[in-house]
Amino acid sequence: QVQLVESGGGLVQAGGSLRLSCAASGSIFGLNVMGWYRQAPGKQRELVAAITSRGRTNYLDSVKGRFTISRDNAKNTVYLQMNSLIPEDTAAYYCNALLLTGSGQYYYWGQGTQVTVSS
């Protein structure tokens, strides 16, 4: 069974840092684009950052210069380093990945991890 498992969320004061991790497990033959989304209460889910298999990245404008996405293909893991956090970053963060499995290529979601930034 293929799954994405996230970790690293929590409560932090404004200006602090957190590092999210998302590990893919199961019968995986390849990892394509991987990314992080977030959803705050009453708001739509939005793409925060994404990284292709070749390392090309893109970011939500409001996190540019503060967040960094990276990946370790040997560990089937994607990371999101979040610095200079602000209360507006408070949300549930979800990992998303396009994975090649024995039955085809599909998008998978993690279960989500809560990030809360206090002022």
Contact map, one row per residue, 1 for C-alpha under 8 A:
11100000000000000000000011100000000000000000000000000000000000000000000000000000000000000000000000000000000000000000000
11110000000000000000000111110000000000000000000000000000000000000000000000000000000000000000000000000000000000000000000
11111000000000000000000111000000000000000000000000000000000000000000000000000000000000000000000000000000000111000000000
01111100000000000000011110000000000000000000000000000000000000000000000000000000000000000000001100000000000111100000000
00111110000000000000011100000000000000000000000000000000000000000000000000000000000000000000000000000000000001100000000
00011111000000000001111000000000000000000000000000000000000000000000000000000000000000000000011000000000000001111000000
00001111100000000001110000000000000000000000000000000000000000000000000000000000000000000000000000000000000000001000000
00000111110000000111100000000000000000000000000000000000000000000000000000000000000000000000000000000000000000001000000
00000011111000000111000000000000000000000000000000000000000000000000000000000000000000000000000000000000000000001110000
00000001111100000100000000000000000000000000000000000000000000000000000000000000000000000000000000000000000000001111000
00000000111110000000000000000000000000000000000000000000000000000000000000000000000000000000000000000000000000000011110
00000000011111011100000000000000000000000000000000000000000000000000000000000000000000000000000000000000000000000011110
00000000001111110000000000000000000000000000000000000000000000000000000000000000000010000000000000000000000000000000111
00000000000111110000000000000000000000000000000000000000000000000000000000000000000111100000000000000000000000000000111
00000000000011111000000000000000000000000000000000000000000000000000000000000000001111000000000000000000000000000000000
00000000000111111100000000000000000000000000000000000000000000000000000000000000001110000000000000000000000000000000000
00000000000100111110000000000000000000000000000000000000000000000000000000000000111110000000000000000000000000000000000
00000001110100011111000000000000000000000000000000000000000000000000000000000000111000000000000000000000000000000000000
00000001100000001111100000000000000000000000000000000000000000000000000000000011110000000000000000000000000000000000000
00000111100000000111110000000000000000000000000000000000000000000000000000000011110000000000000000000000000000000000000
00000111000000000011111000000000000000000000000000000000000000000000000000001111000000000000000000000000000000000000000
00011110000000000001111100000000000000000000000000000000000000000000000000001110000000000000001000000000000001000000000
00011100000000000000111110000000000000000000000000000000000000000000000000111100000000000000000000000000000000000000000
01111000000000000000011111000000000000000000000000000000000000000000000000011000000000000000000000000000000000000000000
11110000000000000000001111110000000000000000000000000000000000000000000000010000000000000000000000000000000000000000000
11100000000000000000000111110000000000000000000000000000000000000000000000000000000000000000000000000000000000000000000
11000000000000000000000011111000000000000000000000000000000000000000000000000000000000000000000000001100000000000000000
01000000000000000000000011111110000000000000000000000000000000000000000000000000000000000000000000111100000000000000000
00000000000000000000000000111110000000000000000000000000000000000000000000000000000000000000000000111100000000000000000
00000000000000000000000000011111000000000000000000000000000000000000000000000000000000000000000000111000000000000000000
00000000000000000000000000011111110000000000000000001000000000000000000010010000000000000000000011110000000000000000000
00000000000000000000000000000111110000000000000000011000000000000000000000000000000000000000000011110000000000000000000
00000000000000000000000000000011111000000000000001111000000000000000000000000000000000000000000011000000000000000000000
00000000000000000000000000000011111100000000000001111000000000000000000000000100000000000000001111000000000000000000000
00000000000000000000000000000000111110000000001111100000000000000000100000000100000000000000001110000000000000000000000
00000000000000000000000000000000011111000000001111000000000000000000000000000001000000000000111100000000000000000000000
00000000000000000000000000000000001111100000111110000000000000000000000000000000000000000000111100000000000000000000000
00000000000000000000000000000000000111110000111100000000000000000000000000000000000000000011110000000000000000000000000
00000000000000000000000000000000000011111011110000000000000000000000000000000000000000000011100000000000000000000000000
00000000000000000000000000000000000001111111100000000000000000000000000000000000000000000111000000000000000000000000000
00000000000000000000000000000000000000111110000000000000000000000000000000000000000000000010000000000000000000000000000
00000000000000000000000000000000000000011111000000000000000000000000000000000000000000000000000000000000000000000000000
00000000000000000000000000000000000000111111100000000000000000000000000000000000000000000000000000000000000000000000000
00000000000000000000000000000000000000110111110000000000000000000000000000000000000000000000000000000000000000000000000
00000000000000000000000000000000000011110011111000000000000000000000000000000000000000000000000000000000000000000000000
00000000000000000000000000000000000011100001111100000000000000000000000000000000000000000000000000000000000000000000000
00000000000000000000000000000000001111000000111111000000001100000000000000000000000000000000000000000000000000000000000
00000000000000000000000000000000001111000000011111000000001100100000000000000000000000000000000000000000000000000000000
00000000000000000000000000000000001110000000001111100000111100000001100000000000000000000000000000000000000000000000000
00000000000000000000000000000000111100000000001111110000111000000000100000000000000000000000000000000000000000000000000
00000000000000000000000000000000111000000000000011111111110000000000111000000000000000000000000000000000000000000000000
00000000000000000000000000000001110000000000000001111111100000000000000000000000000000000000000000000000000000000000000
00000000000000000000000000000011110000000000000000111111000000000000000000000000000000000000000000000000000000000000000
00000000000000000000000000000000000000000000000000111111000000000000000000000000000000000000000000000000000000000000000
00000000000000000000000000000000000000000000000000111111100000000000011000000000000000000000000000000000000000000000000
00000000000000000000000000000000000000000000000000111111110000000000000000000000000000000000000000000000000000000000000
00000000000000000000000000000000000000000000000011110011111000000000100000000000000000000000000000000000000000000000000
00000000000000000000000000000000000000000000000011100001111100000000000000000000000000000000000000000000000000000000000
00000000000000000000000000000000000000000000001111000000111110110000000000000000000000000000000000000000000000000000000
00000000000000000000000000000000000000000000001110000000011111110000000000000000000000000000000000000000000000000000000
00000000000000000000000000000000000000000000000000000000001111110000000000000000000000000000000000000000000000000000000
00000000000000000000000000000000000000000000000000000000000111110000000000000000000000000000000000000000000000000000000
00000000000000000000000000000000000000000000000100000000001111111110000000000000000000000000000000000000000000000000000
00000000000000000000000000000000000000000000000000000000001111111110000000000000000000000000000000000000000000000000000
00000000000000000000000000000000000000000000000000000000000000111111000000000000000000000000000000000000000000000000000
00000000000000000000000000000000000000000000000000000000000000111111000000000000011110000000000000000000000000000000000
00000000000000000000000000000000000000000000000000000000000000111111100000000001111000000000000000000000000000000000000
00000000000000000000000000000000000000000000000010000000000000001111110000000001110000000000000000000000000000000000000
00000000000000000000000000000000001000000000000011100000100000000011111000000111100000000000000000000000000000000000000
00000000000000000000000000000000000000000000000000100010000000000001111100000111000000000000000000000000000000000000000
00000000000000000000000000000000000000000000000000100010000000000000111110011110000000000000000000000000000000000000000
00000000000000000000000000000000000000000000000000000000000000000000011111111100000000000000000000000000000000000000000
00000000000000000000000000000010000000000000000000000000000000000000001111111000000000000000000000000000000000000000000
00000000000000000000000000000000000000000000000000000000000000000000000111111000000000000000000000000000000000000000000
00000000000000000000001000000000000000000000000000000000000000000000000111111000000000000000000000000000000000000000000
00000000000000000000001110000010000000000000000000000000000000000000001111111100000000000000000000000000000000000000000
00000000000000000000111100000000000000000000000000000000000000000000001111111110000000000000000000000000000000000000000
00000000000000000000111000000000011000000000000000000000000000000000111100011111000000000000000000000000000000000000000
00000000000000000011110000000000000000000000000000000000000000000000111000001111100000000000000000000000000000000000000
00000000000000000011100000000000000100000000000000000000000000000011110000000111110000000000000000000000000000000000000
00000000000000001111000000000000000000000000000000000000000000000011100000000011111000000000000000000000000000000000000
00000000000000001111000000000000000000000000000000000000000000000111000000000001111110000000000000000000000000000000000
00000000000000111100000000000000000000000000000000000000000000000110000000000000111110000000000000000000000000000000000
00000000000001111000000000000000000000000000000000000000000000000100000000000000011111000000000000000000000000000000000
00000000000011111000000000000000000000000000000000000000000000000100000000000000011111101000000000000000000000000000100
00000000000001100000000000000000000000000000000000000000000000000000000000000000000111111100000000000000000000000000111
00000000000001000000000000000000000000000000000000000000000000000000000000000000000011111100000000000000000000000001111
00000000000000000000000000000000000000000000000000000000000000000000000000000000000001111100000000000000000000000000100
00000000000000000000000000000000000000000000000000000000000000000000000000000000000011111110000000000000000000000011100
00000000000000000000000000000000000000010000000000000000000000000000000000000000000001111111000000000000000000000111100
00000000000000000000000000000000000001111000000000000000000000000000000000000000000000001111100000000000000000000111000
00000000000000000000000000000000000001110000000000000000000000000000000000000000000000000111110000000000000000011110000
00000000000000000000000000000000000111100000000000000000000000000000000000000000000000000011111000000000000000011110000
00000100000000000000000000000000000111000000000000000000000000000000000000000000000000000001111100000000000011111000000
00010100000000000000010000000000011110000000000000000000000000000000000000000000000000000000111110000000000011110000000
00010000000000000000000000000000011110000000000000000000000000000000000000000000000000000000011111000000001111000000000
00000000000000000000000000000011111000000000000000000000000000000000000000000000000000000000001111100000001110000000000
00000000000000000000000000000011110000000000000000000000000000000000000000000000000000000000000111110000111100000000000
00000000000000000000000000011111000000000000000000000000000000000000000000000000000000000000000011111000111100000000000
00000000000000000000000000011111000000000000000000000000000000000000000000000000000000000000000001111111110000000000000
00000000000000000000000000111100000000000000000000000000000000000000000000000000000000000000000000111111110000000000000
00000000000000000000000000111000000000000000000000000000000000000000000000000000000000000000000000011111000000000000000
00000000000000000000000000000000000000000000000000000000000000000000000000000000000000000000000000011111100000000000000
00000000000000000000000000000000000000000000000000000000000000000000000000000000000000000000000000011111110000000000000
00000000000000000000000000000000000000000000000000000000000000000000000000000000000000000000000001111011111000000000000
00000000000000000000000000000000000000000000000000000000000000000000000000000000000000000000000001111001111100000000000
00000000000000000000000000000000000000000000000000000000000000000000000000000000000000000000000111100000111110000000000
00110000000000000000000000000000000000000000000000000000000000000000000000000000000000000000000111100000011111000000000
00110000000000000000000000000000000000000000000000000000000000000000000000000000000000000000011110000000001111100000000
00111100000000000000010000000000000000000000000000000000000000000000000000000000000000000000011100000000000111110000000
00011100000000000000000000000000000000000000000000000000000000000000000000000000000000000000011000000000000011111000000
00000100000000000000000000000000000000000000000000000000000000000000000000000000000000000001111000000000000001111100000
00000111110000000000000000000000000000000000000000000000000000000000000000000000000000000001110000000000000000111110000
00000000110000000000000000000000000000000000000000000000000000000000000000000000000000000111100000000000000000011111000
00000000111100000000000000000000000000000000000000000000000000000000000000000000000000001111100000000000000000001111100
00000000011100000000000000000000000000000000000000000000000000000000000000000000000000101110000000000000000000000111110
00000000001111000000000000000000000000000000000000000000000000000000000000000000000011111100000000000000000000000011111
00000000001111000000000000000000000000000000000000000000000000000000000000000000000001100000000000000000000000000001111
00000000000011000000000000000000000000000000000000000000000000000000000000000000000001100000000000000000000000000000111
